[in-house]
Amino acid sequence: MLARRPTRHTSASGREGDAHLVAVRGGSKHLSVYVTATDGDAYVPEVHAGALGKVSVGRSCIRVRRAGELDLGGFGEVVRRAVELGGAGAV
C-alpha cells in the first residue's frame, strides 16, 4: 500500500467505510492501482484517463499491463490531485 492510513468515505447509498487513498494490487496479467479520491462527481483516474497513456481506466482503478505503457507524468498528476483532495467524498 502507498497510503499511510485509510481515508473515510461515504457511498451514494450512505454507507461509510475506510479505504486507502492509493493502493496497488499485482495480478498475473496486470498491475492495478486504485485511487479513491473524487474530483466533483468523478474519481480522479476517470478525470485524468487521457493523460495516463495506454492503460485501462475504470472509475477508481488504473490497470497497467506493461510499465512502459503508463505515462508517469500523468500518473504523478493523479497521485498529486488525490493527495490534494484527500480521499473520496460522497460517491
Phi, psi and omega in degrees: 000144179267333182278147179281324181214154180292156175250150181274138176218161179232128179280170180299331180280355179096356180286134180253152178194176179250143177210150175288146179297313176226126179227149181238137178226128178269140176233177181287332183246344181202166175254133178249132176242121180257129180236113188262024177265144178246147177239095187075235181265003183236152174287150183303317178301324178297316183296322185256016184305320182294339182263002186267354180094203183272074181229168176259130182238126172261202180296304181241009187242137173245119180253127184239124177275317180229137184304324182292347181274347179270125176283111185293329176295315178295320179294319177299321178294321177299312181295316178301315181294320179298316178295319179299318182281333175081016176118181183284141173261227176273114182240000000 
